[in-house]
Protein backbone atom coordinates (compact mmCIF):
# COMPACT_ATOMS: atom_id res chain seq x y z
CA UNK A 1 0.00 0.00 0.00
CA UNK A 2 1.30 3.43 -0.94
CA UNK A 3 2.54 5.47 2.01
CA UNK A 4 0.65 8.69 2.71
CA UNK A 5 2.56 11.82 1.67
CA UNK A 6 4.22 13.74 4.51
CA UNK A 7 2.09 16.85 4.11
CA UNK A 8 -1.07 14.76 4.46
CA UNK A 9 0.42 13.08 7.52
CA UNK A 10 1.08 16.50 9.05
CA UNK A 11 -2.44 17.71 8.27
CA UNK A 12 -3.85 14.55 9.86
CA UNK A 13 -1.61 15.12 12.89
CA UNK A 14 -2.88 18.69 13.12
CA UNK A 15 -6.53 17.67 12.92
CA UNK A 16 -5.95 14.73 15.27
CA UNK A 17 -4.26 16.95 17.85
CA UNK A 18 -7.14 19.46 17.82
CA UNK A 19 -9.83 16.75 18.05
CA UNK A 20 -7.94 14.92 20.79
CA UNK A 21 -7.57 18.11 22.82
CA UNK A 22 -11.23 19.04 22.37
CA UNK A 23 -12.17 15.60 23.67
CA UNK A 24 -9.77 15.81 26.63
CA UNK A 25 -10.99 19.23 27.83
CA UNK A 26 -14.37 17.64 28.48
CA UNK A 27 -12.83 15.90 31.50
CA UNK A 28 -11.38 17.58 34.58
CA UNK A 29 -8.25 15.45 34.39
CA UNK A 30 -7.86 15.80 30.59
CA UNK A 31 -5.81 19.02 30.41
CA UNK A 32 -3.27 17.69 32.92
CA UNK A 33 -2.83 14.49 30.89
CA UNK A 34 -2.13 16.55 27.78
CA UNK A 35 0.26 18.90 29.59
CA UNK A 36 2.19 16.11 31.36
CA UNK A 37 2.23 13.36 28.73
CA UNK A 38 1.60 14.94 25.32
CA UNK A 39 3.11 18.43 25.35
CA UNK A 40 6.69 17.22 26.13
CA UNK A 41 6.83 15.47 22.75
CA UNK A 42 5.98 18.77 21.07
CA UNK A 43 8.76 20.46 23.04
CA UNK A 44 11.19 17.74 21.97
CA UNK A 45 10.25 18.37 18.34
CA UNK A 46 10.81 22.13 18.73
CA UNK A 47 14.18 21.48 20.42
CA UNK A 48 15.26 19.20 17.57
CA UNK A 49 14.57 22.01 15.11
CA UNK A 50 16.59 24.44 17.24
CA UNK A 51 19.37 21.85 17.55
CA UNK A 52 19.92 21.68 13.80
CA UNK A 53 19.88 25.46 13.15
CA UNK A 54 23.61 26.25 13.57
CA UNK A 55 24.90 23.17 11.67
CA UNK A 56 22.43 23.90 8.87
CA UNK A 57 23.64 27.49 8.50
CA UNK A 58 27.31 26.47 8.48
CA UNK A 59 26.88 23.58 6.04
CA UNK A 60 24.53 25.28 3.56
CA UNK A 61 26.16 28.71 3.52
CA UNK A 62 29.77 27.54 3.28
CA UNK A 63 28.80 25.14 0.50
CA UNK A 64 26.76 27.80 -1.32
CA UNK A 65 29.50 30.45 -1.22
CA UNK A 66 32.36 28.06 -2.05
CA UNK A 67 30.43 26.65 -5.02
CA UNK A 68 30.99 29.99 -6.77
CA UNK A 69 34.54 28.61 -7.29
CA UNK A 70 36.01 31.78 -8.75
CA UNK A 71 35.76 35.27 -7.25
CA UNK A 72 36.27 36.79 -10.71
CA UNK A 73 32.86 35.42 -11.77
CA UNK A 74 31.30 37.81 -9.29
CA UNK A 75 32.56 40.76 -11.34
CA UNK A 76 29.84 40.34 -13.94
CA UNK A 77 27.32 37.52 -13.98
CA UNK A 78 27.93 36.43 -10.40
CA UNK A 79 27.69 39.95 -9.01
CA UNK A 80 24.46 40.64 -10.85
CA UNK A 81 22.98 37.31 -9.82
CA UNK A 82 23.66 37.73 -6.12
CA UNK A 83 22.76 41.43 -6.23
CA UNK A 84 19.34 40.78 -7.80
CA UNK A 85 18.70 37.87 -5.42
CA UNK A 86 19.41 40.08 -2.43
CA UNK A 87 17.24 42.91 -3.77
CA UNK A 88 14.27 40.61 -4.42
CA UNK A 89 14.69 39.07 -0.96
CA UNK A 90 14.61 42.51 0.67
CA UNK A 91 11.49 43.34 -1.38
CA UNK A 92 9.87 40.08 -0.26
CA UNK A 93 10.59 40.67 3.43
CA UNK A 94 9.36 44.28 3.14
CA UNK A 95 6.11 43.12 1.51
CA UNK A 96 5.63 40.61 4.32
CA UNK A 97 6.23 43.20 7.03
CA UNK A 98 3.91 45.70 5.35
CA UNK A 99 1.04 43.22 5.09
CA UNK A 100 1.37 41.83 8.61
CA UNK A 101 1.48 45.35 10.08
CA UNK A 102 -1.67 46.32 8.15
CA UNK A 103 -3.67 43.11 8.77
CA UNK A 104 -2.34 42.57 12.33
CA UNK A 105 -3.43 38.90 12.47
CA UNK A 106 -1.96 38.34 15.94
CA UNK A 107 -3.86 41.27 17.39
CA UNK A 108 -7.18 39.46 16.89
CA UNK A 109 -6.24 37.15 19.76
CA UNK A 110 -8.16 38.20 22.86
CA UNK A 111 -6.43 39.62 25.90
CA UNK A 112 -7.41 36.50 27.88
CA UNK A 113 -5.88 34.12 25.36
CA UNK A 114 -2.81 36.32 25.01
CA UNK A 115 -2.36 36.36 28.78
CA UNK A 116 -2.61 32.57 28.84
CA UNK A 117 0.03 32.29 26.13
CA UNK A 118 2.36 34.70 27.89
CA UNK A 119 1.83 32.86 31.18
CA UNK A 120 2.55 29.49 29.60
CA UNK A 121 5.82 30.73 28.10
CA UNK A 122 6.53 33.45 30.66
CA UNK A 123 10.12 32.49 31.47
CA UNK A 124 11.18 32.33 27.85
CA UNK A 125 9.28 35.50 26.93
CA UNK A 126 10.66 37.54 29.84
CA UNK A 127 14.26 36.67 29.02
CA UNK A 128 13.81 37.56 25.35
CA UNK A 129 12.06 40.84 26.13
CA UNK A 130 14.87 41.72 28.52
CA UNK A 131 17.45 41.04 25.82
CA UNK A 132 15.48 43.19 23.36
CA UNK A 133 15.41 46.08 25.84
CA UNK A 134 19.17 45.80 26.31
CA UNK A 135 19.64 46.02 22.54
CA UNK A 136 17.48 49.17 22.36
CA UNK A 137 19.67 50.88 24.98
CA UNK A 138 22.93 50.06 23.15
CA UNK A 139 24.82 52.43 20.79
CA UNK A 140 23.95 52.98 17.09
CA UNK A 141 26.83 50.81 15.83
CA UNK A 142 26.33 48.04 18.39
CA UNK A 143 24.62 45.78 15.83
CA UNK A 144 27.55 46.18 13.41
CA UNK A 145 30.02 45.55 16.21
CA UNK A 146 28.17 42.41 17.31
CA UNK A 147 28.12 41.08 13.73
CA UNK A 148 31.78 39.96 13.99
CA UNK A 149 32.27 37.24 16.64
CA UNK A 150 35.34 37.06 18.82
CA UNK A 151 34.90 33.30 19.17
CA UNK A 152 32.97 31.24 16.63
CA UNK A 153 32.42 28.38 19.07
CA UNK A 154 30.91 30.76 21.60
CA UNK A 155 28.72 32.31 18.89
CA UNK A 156 27.57 28.89 17.69
CA UNK A 157 26.51 27.91 21.20
CA UNK A 158 23.58 30.36 21.18
CA UNK A 159 20.96 30.61 18.43
CA UNK A 160 20.56 34.27 19.35
CA UNK A 161 24.01 34.93 17.85
CA UNK A 162 23.09 33.50 14.46
CA UNK A 163 24.13 36.61 12.52
CA UNK A 164 27.67 36.03 13.80
CA UNK A 165 27.51 32.43 12.57
CA UNK A 166 26.26 33.64 9.17
CA UNK A 167 29.13 36.17 8.98
CA UNK A 168 31.67 33.45 9.76
CA UNK A 169 30.17 31.05 7.21
CA UNK A 170 30.33 33.66 4.42
CA UNK A 171 33.85 34.70 5.45
CA UNK A 172 34.96 31.05 5.53
CA UNK A 173 33.38 30.37 2.11
CA UNK A 174 35.20 33.33 0.55
CA UNK A 175 38.46 32.03 2.03
CA UNK A 176 37.84 28.66 0.39
CA UNK A 177 37.43 30.34 -3.00
CA UNK A 178 40.65 32.32 -2.65
CA UNK A 179 43.02 29.43 -1.79
CA UNK A 180 44.36 27.01 -4.43
CA UNK A 181 41.82 24.44 -5.59
CA UNK A 182 43.92 21.44 -4.55
CA UNK A 183 44.04 22.77 -0.99
CA UNK A 184 40.37 23.77 -0.93
CA UNK A 185 39.01 20.49 -2.34
CA UNK A 186 39.35 18.38 0.84
CA UNK A 187 37.63 21.08 2.90
CA UNK A 188 34.87 21.54 0.31
CA UNK A 189 34.31 17.79 0.13
CA UNK A 190 34.00 17.73 3.91
CA UNK A 191 31.36 20.46 3.92
CA UNK A 192 29.58 18.88 0.93
CA UNK A 193 29.32 15.67 2.93
CA UNK A 194 28.47 17.59 6.10
CA UNK A 195 25.67 19.36 4.22
CA UNK A 196 24.26 16.03 3.01
CA UNK A 197 24.28 14.70 6.57
CA UNK A 198 22.42 17.78 7.82
CA UNK A 199 19.82 17.46 5.06
CA UNK A 200 19.33 13.81 6.01
CA UNK A 201 18.89 14.82 9.66
CA UNK A 202 16.19 17.28 8.56
CA UNK A 203 14.49 14.41 6.72
CA UNK A 204 14.59 12.35 9.92
CA UNK A 205 13.26 15.22 12.03
CA UNK A 206 10.43 15.82 9.56
CA UNK A 207 9.41 12.17 9.88
CA UNK A 208 8.39 13.06 13.42
CA UNK A 209 6.56 16.20 12.28
CA UNK A 210 3.05 14.65 12.32
CA UNK A 211 3.54 13.57 15.93
CA UNK A 212 5.17 16.85 16.89
CA UNK A 213 2.26 18.78 15.35
CA UNK A 214 -0.22 16.51 17.14
CA UNK A 215 1.44 17.24 20.49
CA UNK A 216 1.84 20.97 19.85
CA UNK A 217 -1.74 21.47 18.72
CA UNK A 218 -3.18 19.34 21.51
CA UNK A 219 -1.26 21.35 24.12
CA UNK A 220 -2.16 24.63 22.42
CA UNK A 221 -5.89 23.88 22.38
CA UNK A 222 -5.86 22.67 26.00
CA UNK A 223 -3.91 25.69 27.22
CA UNK A 224 -5.74 28.21 25.06
CA UNK A 225 -9.16 26.73 24.25
CA UNK A 226 -10.27 29.85 22.42
CA UNK A 227 -11.62 30.14 18.91
CA UNK A 228 -9.98 33.53 18.43
CA UNK A 229 -6.58 31.79 18.20
CA UNK A 230 -7.73 29.77 15.19
CA UNK A 231 -9.29 32.89 13.69
CA UNK A 232 -5.91 34.56 14.08
CA UNK A 233 -4.24 31.60 12.33
CA UNK A 234 -6.64 32.06 9.44
CA UNK A 235 -5.73 35.74 9.09
CA UNK A 236 -2.05 34.84 9.43
CA UNK A 237 -2.38 32.36 6.55
CA UNK A 238 -4.22 34.93 4.43
CA UNK A 239 -1.44 37.45 5.12
CA UNK A 240 1.28 35.01 4.02
CA UNK A 241 -0.56 33.89 0.86
CA UNK A 242 -1.42 37.48 -0.11
CA UNK A 243 2.24 38.44 0.28
CA UNK A 244 3.35 35.47 -1.84
CA UNK A 245 0.89 36.39 -4.60
CA UNK A 246 2.16 39.97 -4.58
CA UNK A 247 5.75 38.69 -4.79
CA UNK A 248 4.93 36.64 -7.88
CA UNK A 249 3.45 39.83 -9.31
CA UNK A 250 6.77 41.58 -8.60
CA UNK A 251 8.67 38.86 -10.51
CA UNK A 252 6.32 39.10 -13.49
CA UNK A 253 6.71 42.89 -13.54
CA UNK A 254 10.51 42.70 -13.33
CA UNK A 255 10.66 40.19 -16.18
CA UNK A 256 8.31 42.34 -18.28
CA UNK A 257 10.31 45.53 -17.60
CA UNK A 258 13.83 44.14 -18.04
CA UNK A 259 13.35 41.46 -20.70
CA UNK A 260 10.24 42.76 -22.53
CA UNK A 261 8.71 39.26 -22.32
CA UNK A 262 4.96 39.13 -21.69
CA UNK A 263 3.62 37.83 -18.34
CA UNK A 264 1.80 34.99 -20.12
CA UNK A 265 5.07 33.89 -21.75
CA UNK A 266 6.82 33.73 -18.38
CA UNK A 267 4.00 31.96 -16.53
CA UNK A 268 3.40 29.42 -19.31
CA UNK A 269 7.10 28.64 -19.41
CA UNK A 270 7.63 28.12 -15.69
CA UNK A 271 4.23 26.73 -14.60
CA UNK A 272 5.23 23.01 -14.67
CA UNK A 273 8.14 23.76 -12.32
CA UNK A 274 5.78 25.75 -10.10
CA UNK A 275 3.40 22.80 -9.83
CA UNK A 276 6.25 20.44 -8.98
CA UNK A 277 7.53 22.89 -6.39
CA UNK A 278 4.07 23.03 -4.84
CA UNK A 279 3.82 19.25 -4.59
CA UNK A 280 7.36 18.60 -3.31
CA UNK A 281 7.93 21.74 -1.19
CA UNK A 282 11.56 21.50 -2.33
CA UNK A 283 13.26 23.89 -4.74
CA UNK A 284 16.22 21.48 -4.83
CA UNK A 285 14.03 18.60 -6.00
CA UNK A 286 12.46 20.93 -8.58
CA UNK A 287 15.83 22.22 -9.86
CA UNK A 288 16.18 19.80 -12.85
CA UNK A 289 12.69 20.74 -14.11
CA UNK A 290 13.33 24.43 -13.46
CA UNK A 291 16.53 24.31 -15.53
CA UNK A 292 14.77 22.48 -18.36
CA UNK A 293 11.91 24.98 -18.45
CA UNK A 294 14.19 28.02 -18.22
CA UNK A 295 16.51 26.82 -20.99
CA UNK A 296 14.00 25.22 -23.35
CA UNK A 297 10.89 27.36 -22.82
CA UNK A 298 12.12 30.74 -21.56
CA UNK A 299 15.16 31.12 -23.84
CA UNK A 300 17.91 31.39 -21.20
CA UNK A 301 21.21 29.98 -22.48
CA UNK A 302 22.66 27.01 -20.61
CA UNK A 303 25.75 28.96 -19.51
CA UNK A 304 23.56 31.32 -17.51
CA UNK A 305 20.96 28.82 -16.31
CA UNK A 306 23.57 26.37 -15.01
CA UNK A 307 25.17 29.18 -12.98
CA UNK A 308 22.19 31.20 -11.74
CA UNK A 309 19.68 28.45 -10.90
CA UNK A 310 21.84 26.25 -8.60
CA UNK A 311 22.92 29.36 -6.68
CA UNK A 312 19.29 30.41 -6.50
CA UNK A 313 18.29 27.02 -5.05
CA UNK A 314 20.72 27.77 -2.21
CA UNK A 315 20.50 31.51 -1.52
CA UNK A 316 17.27 32.73 -3.15
CA UNK A 317 14.44 31.94 -0.73
CA UNK A 318 12.19 34.95 -1.20
CA UNK A 319 9.00 33.07 -0.33
CA UNK A 320 10.64 31.71 2.81
CA UNK A 321 11.93 35.17 3.79
CA UNK A 322 8.49 36.74 3.32
CA UNK A 323 6.89 34.03 5.43
CA UNK A 324 9.51 34.47 8.16
CA UNK A 325 8.79 38.20 8.36
CA UNK A 326 5.03 37.65 8.63
CA UNK A 327 5.45 34.79 11.12
CA UNK A 328 7.86 36.71 13.34
CA UNK A 329 5.60 39.76 13.66
CA UNK A 330 2.50 37.56 14.04
CA UNK A 331 4.08 35.67 16.94
CA UNK A 332 5.19 38.96 18.50
CA UNK A 333 1.62 40.31 18.18
CA UNK A 334 0.25 37.10 19.71
CA UNK A 335 2.52 37.56 22.74
CA UNK A 336 1.56 41.21 23.07
CA UNK A 337 5.02 42.48 22.02
CA UNK A 338 5.27 45.81 20.19
CA UNK A 339 8.20 45.55 17.79
CA UNK A 340 9.96 48.84 17.13
CA UNK A 341 10.86 50.05 13.64
CA UNK A 342 14.49 49.17 14.39
CA UNK A 343 13.52 45.64 15.43
CA UNK A 344 11.63 45.17 12.16
CA UNK A 345 14.61 46.46 10.19
CA UNK A 346 16.58 43.78 12.03
CA UNK A 347 14.06 41.21 10.83
CA UNK A 348 14.69 42.35 7.24
CA UNK A 349 18.45 41.89 7.65
CA UNK A 350 18.20 38.59 9.52
CA UNK A 351 15.57 37.06 7.23
CA UNK A 352 17.57 38.11 4.17
CA UNK A 353 20.81 36.61 5.46
CA UNK A 354 19.13 33.54 6.93
CA UNK A 355 17.47 32.80 3.59
CA UNK A 356 20.94 32.49 2.05
CA UNK A 357 21.62 29.49 4.25
CA UNK A 358 18.12 28.01 4.10
CA UNK A 359 18.32 24.49 2.68
CA UNK A 360 16.13 23.84 -0.35
CA UNK A 361 14.19 21.06 1.38
CA UNK A 362 10.81 20.86 3.15
CA UNK A 363 10.85 22.11 6.73
CA UNK A 364 14.07 24.13 6.51
CA UNK A 365 12.14 27.42 6.55
CA UNK A 366 10.82 26.61 10.03
CA UNK A 367 14.38 26.03 11.23
CA UNK A 368 15.43 29.39 9.80
CA UNK A 369 12.48 31.06 11.49
CA UNK A 370 14.06 30.09 14.82
CA UNK A 371 17.01 32.28 13.83
CA UNK A 372 14.81 35.25 12.96
CA UNK A 373 12.81 34.92 16.17
CA UNK A 374 15.88 34.63 18.38
CA UNK A 375 17.58 37.61 16.75
CA UNK A 376 14.45 39.78 17.14
CA UNK A 377 13.94 38.78 20.77
CA UNK A 378 10.67 36.93 20.07
CA UNK A 379 9.98 33.72 22.06
CA UNK A 380 10.88 30.68 19.93
CA UNK A 381 8.11 28.80 21.73
CA UNK A 382 5.73 30.81 19.55
CA UNK A 383 6.50 28.33 16.78
CA UNK A 384 3.73 26.26 18.36
CA UNK A 385 1.27 28.91 17.17
CA UNK A 386 2.00 28.53 13.47
CA UNK A 387 3.22 24.98 12.91
CA UNK A 388 -0.33 23.76 12.30
CA UNK A 389 -0.57 25.70 9.05
CA UNK A 390 3.11 25.62 8.11
CA UNK A 391 3.04 22.71 5.65
CA UNK A 392 0.45 24.16 3.22
CA UNK A 393 2.19 27.53 3.44
CA UNK A 394 5.54 25.79 2.81
CA UNK A 395 4.13 24.43 -0.44
CA UNK A 396 3.04 27.94 -1.47
CA UNK A 397 6.31 29.67 -0.59
CA UNK A 398 8.36 27.06 -2.48
CA UNK A 399 6.43 28.08 -5.61
CA UNK A 400 7.62 31.65 -5.03
CA UNK A 401 11.21 30.50 -4.49
CA UNK A 402 11.28 28.62 -7.81
CA UNK A 403 9.51 31.45 -9.65
CA UNK A 404 12.13 33.88 -8.33
CA UNK A 405 14.98 31.67 -9.54
CA UNK A 406 13.51 31.62 -13.05
CA UNK A 407 12.83 35.36 -13.12
CA UNK A 408 16.34 36.26 -11.97
CA UNK A 409 17.90 33.88 -14.53
CA UNK A 410 16.01 35.69 -17.29
CA UNK A 411 17.11 39.13 -16.06
CA UNK A 412 20.75 38.08 -15.70
CA UNK A 413 20.68 36.43 -19.13
CA UNK A 414 19.28 39.63 -20.68
CA UNK A 415 21.99 41.73 -18.98
CA UNK A 416 24.79 39.60 -20.46
CA UNK A 417 23.07 39.14 -23.85
CA UNK A 418 22.37 35.45 -23.28
CA UNK A 419 18.56 35.53 -23.58
CA UNK A 420 17.26 34.12 -26.86
CA UNK A 421 14.12 32.52 -28.20
CA UNK A 422 12.67 29.36 -26.62
CA UNK A 423 14.02 26.12 -28.06
CA UNK A 424 10.63 24.42 -27.60
CA UNK A 425 7.40 26.16 -28.53
CA UNK A 426 4.36 25.87 -26.32
CA UNK A 427 1.32 24.04 -27.78
CA UNK A 428 -0.51 27.36 -28.06
CA UNK A 429 2.32 28.78 -30.17
CA UNK A 430 2.15 25.83 -32.56
CA UNK A 431 -1.61 26.33 -32.78
CA UNK A 432 -1.20 30.03 -33.62
CA UNK A 433 1.41 29.20 -36.28
CA UNK A 434 -0.85 26.64 -37.92
CA UNK A 435 -3.66 29.14 -37.98
N, C-alpha and C positions, 0 to 999 in steps of 0.2 A: 504494500500500500504506500502511495506517495506521501512523503512527510509534508506536513503543513508548513507553508512559508513562515519565516521568522516574524514578519510584520503582522501576520494573522495570529500567530502565537501571542505576540505582545498585546494585540487588541483584545484577544480572549482573556489574557491575564488581567488587563485593565478592567474589563467588564466583570470578570470573576471576583476581583478584589473589591469592587464597589458593591456587588450583590452580596458577597460574603459579609462585608462590614455592615450593610443595611440589615442583614439578618441578625448579626451579633448584637447590634445596639438595642434589639428588642428584649434582651435579657440583661439583668443587672450586672451579671458577671462577665458579659460578652466583651465590653470595652477593655477590661483588664487582660483578658485572654489575648486579644489582638495586640495590646501594647507590650505584653510580656513575652509572647511566643511567636508573633508574626512580624511586628515592626523591626526587631533586630535583623531579620534577613534583608529587609529593605536598606537598613543602615550599612550592612555588609556590602551590598551591591553598590551603594554610593561610595563607600570607602575604596572599593576596587577600582572605580572610575578615577578617583582622586589619586590612587596609587600609581596609575599608569601615565598620568599627565606629564611629568618631567621626562621620563624615558621617551615618550612619544614625541615631545618637542625636540629633544636632542637628536633622535634617530631621523625623523622626517626632515627637519630643517637642515641638518648637516648634509644629508644625502641630496636634498633638493638644491642647495647652493653649490655643492661640489660637482653635481652633474652638469653644471654649466661648462666645466672643463677648461675653458680658456677665457680669461678676463677680457681679452681683446674683443670677444664677441659682444660684450656689453656695450661697446662703443657705438654700435649701430642697431642691429636687430635685437640684441639682447637687452640693451638699454631701453629701447622703445617698448619691448614686450613687458618688462618688469615695471616700467613707468606707467603704462596703460593699466596693467593689472592693479597696481597700487591705487591709481586714481579711481578706477571703477569700484574697488573695495571701499574706499573712503565714501564714495557716493552711496553705496549700498548701506553702509552703517549709518550714514546721515539720514537716509530715507527711513530706515528703521526707527531711529531715535525721534524723528519728526512725527511719524505716525503714532508711536506709543505715547508720546507726550500730548498728542491731540486726543486720541481715543481714551487714554488712561484706563486700560482694562483692569489693572490691579486695584484701582480706586473704587471699583464697584463692590469690593468685598466689604461687608459691614464691619463696624467698629468691634462688635462682639467677636466675630470670626477672626479679625485681625489680631485682637488681643489674645485669643486662644493660640494663634500661630506664634506670636511673639513669645508667649509664655512657654510654649512647648520647646522653642529653640532659643530661649532667653540667654543662656550662657554663651552660645555661639554668636548670637546677634549683638550682645553687649560688647564682646571683645572686638568684633569687626567695626562697630560704630565708634568705639574708642580709637581704633587705629585710623579710621577715616578722619576723626577730629584732629588727631595729631598731624596728619598730612596737611589739613587745611591751615594749621598754624605754622607750618614750615615755610622756608624762603621760596622765592619764585623759581630758582634754579634747582631746588631740591630734587624734583623728579628727574632732571637730567643727570644730576650727581648720582642718584640712586640707580640709574640705568646700568652703570658699569660696576660689576661686583668686585669686591676685594678677594673673595674666595668662592670659587664656583661650587665647591662641595657644600659650603654653608648656604649659598643661594638655592641650590637644588634641594635642600632639606625642607624648604617651605614653599608651598604653592603660591603664597602671596608675593614671592620674589620672581615670578615667572618671566617678567620683562628682562631681568638680568640673565636668566637662562637663555632666553631668545637671543639677546645680544651676544652671549658667548657662542651659541650655536652658529650664528651668522659669521662671527669673527673667525671661528674655527674652520668653517666651510671655505671662506675666502683664503685662509692660510693653506688649505689643501690644494686649492687651485694654483697657488703661486709657487709651490715647491715642485721639483721635477716629478714627472709622472711615475717613474719607477719607484720613487720613495712614497708617493701618495697612494699608489695602488693598494698596498696591504691595508692601509688605514681605511680607504674607501670601501674595500671588500668587507672589512669588519663592520662598518656602519651599514652597508647594504644588508649584510646578514642580520645585524642587530635590528634594523628596521623591519625585516621580515618576521623576526621573532615577536616584536612588539605588535605587528599587525595580527599575528596569530593569537597573541594574548587577548587582543580586542575581540577577535572572533570567539574565543572561549568565554570571555566576560559576557558577550552579547547572547550566548547560549542561555545564560541565567537571567536574561532581561525579562522574560515573561513572569518568572517567579519574583524577581525584584520589583517589577511593576505591581504585581498582585499584592505584595507586602506593603509597598509604599502607599498604594491607593486605599487599601484596607485601613491602614493606620491613619491616613489623612481623613477619611470619611468618619472614622470613629472619634478622632480628636477634633474635627471641625465638621460636624454633621449639618452643614448649612448649604442650601441650594445656591446661595450667592457666589460660593467658590466656583461651582461648575459653570455658572453664568459668566464669571470672570474668565474662566478657561476658554469659553466660547469666544469672548471678545478678544482674548489674547490670540487665539488661532486666526480670527478674522484679520487682526492687525498684521500678523506675520504673512498671511497669504496675500493681503492687499499690497504689502511692501514688495513681495516677490514678483507680483504681477507688474507693479510699477518699474521694477528693476529690469524685467524683460523688455518693457517699453523703452527704457533707457538704451539697452543694447540695440534694439531695432533702429532707434533714432540715430545712434552713433554710426551704425553700419550705413544707413541711408545718407547721412551727412558726409562721411569720409570716403565711402566707396561708390556712392551713387547707385547702389543696388536696392531694388524695391523691397519693402518689408515682406511681401509674399514670396519673393525669391529666397530670402534668408530663412523664413519659417519653413517653407516647403523643403529646403535643402537639409535643415538640421532636425526636423521633426522626428525621424526615426530614432536618432540618438537621444532626443528628449524623452521619448517614450521608454526607451531602455533604461535611461537614468532614473525615471520615475519608478520603474519596477524593481530595479536593483539597489537603489539608494547608494550607488557607488560610481563616482566619476572615473575611478581607475578601471573598473570592469567595463565601463562604457567607452573607454579611450579608443580601442580599435575601431569601433563603429563611428565614433566622432571623427577620427582621422580619415576614414573612408568617405564619409559624407562631406567633410570640408574640402578634401582634395578632388573628389569626383563630381560633386554636385554644387559646390560653392566656388570652385575655380582657384583655390589656394594651391600654389606649387608645393611639391613635396618637401623641398628644402626648408620652407617656412613652417609648414604644418608639423614636420617631424621635430622641429625645435620648439615652437610655441606651445603646442598642445600638451606634451609631456610635462613641461614646466607648469603649465596652467593646472594640470591635474594635481600638482603638488602645492602651488602657492596661490592659485586663484580660487578662492572659496567665498565668492560674494554672497551667495545665498546663505551660507553658514554664518558669515559675518553679520548680515542683516538680522538673521534670527537671534544671534547672540545679543545684539543690541536691544532688540525688543524684549527678549527673555530677561535680560539683566534688569532693565528698568521696571518690567512687570513684577518681578520678584521683589524689587525694592519697594514698589508701590504696595504690594501685598503685605509687606512687613512694616508699612507706615514710615518708610525712610524717604526723605526729600533729598534727592540727588542734586547737588549744585551743578552749575554750568561747567565748572572745571572738572568735576567728577565725570560728567558725560563726555567731555573732550577726552578724558582718560580712557573711557570706554571705546571711543573711536580709535585711539592709538593702539590699545591692547587688542581689540577685536581684529584690527587690520594686521597687526604683527602675528597674532595667534593663528589667523587663517593661513598664514604662510606655512606654518608647521602642521596644519590640520590634515591628517591622513585621509586619502580619498576612499574611505570605506565607511559602511554604515556604523553609526554610533560615535564616530570620532568627534562630531560637532558637540555632543554633550560633554565629552571630556574637555574640549577646549573652552566650553562655557564655564567650567570650574575655574579656569585661569582668569577669565574676564570678571567673574564674580569676586574672586579673591582679591584681584587688583583694585576693584572698585569699592571694596569693603562691604560687600553684600553677602549675607549668610549663604554658604554653599548648600546648607540644608534645604534651601528654597527650591533646589532641583526637584524635590518631591512634588512641588506644585505643578510642574510642567511636564513631567516624564510621561504622564498618561497620554498626552497628545503629541509626543515628540516624534514617534515613528511616521505617522502620516505627513507631518510637517517636514521630516527628514527627506521623504520622497519628493516633496515639492521643491525644497531648497536645492536638492541635487540637480533638478532640471535647470535651475538658474545657474548653478556652477558650470554645467556643460554648455549651456547657451552662451555664457560669458567667454568660455574658452574659444568657441567658434567665432564669436564676434571679434574678439581681440586678434585672432589669427588672420581674419580678413583685413582688419585695419593695418596690422603690421605688414601684411603682404602688399597692400596698396602703397604703403609708405616706401617700400623697397622695390617697387615695380615688379612684384611677383604674383599679382592677382590677374588671372586670365579668365577665359570662359570655361564653364563646366565641361568636364570630359564626358559626362553622361547626362542626357536630357531627361527631364521629368516627363511622365506620361502625358501631362497636359500640354507640354511643349511640342511633343510629337503630334498630338491631336491638332494643335494650331497649325503646324507645318503642313499637315495633310489637307487641312481645310483650304 
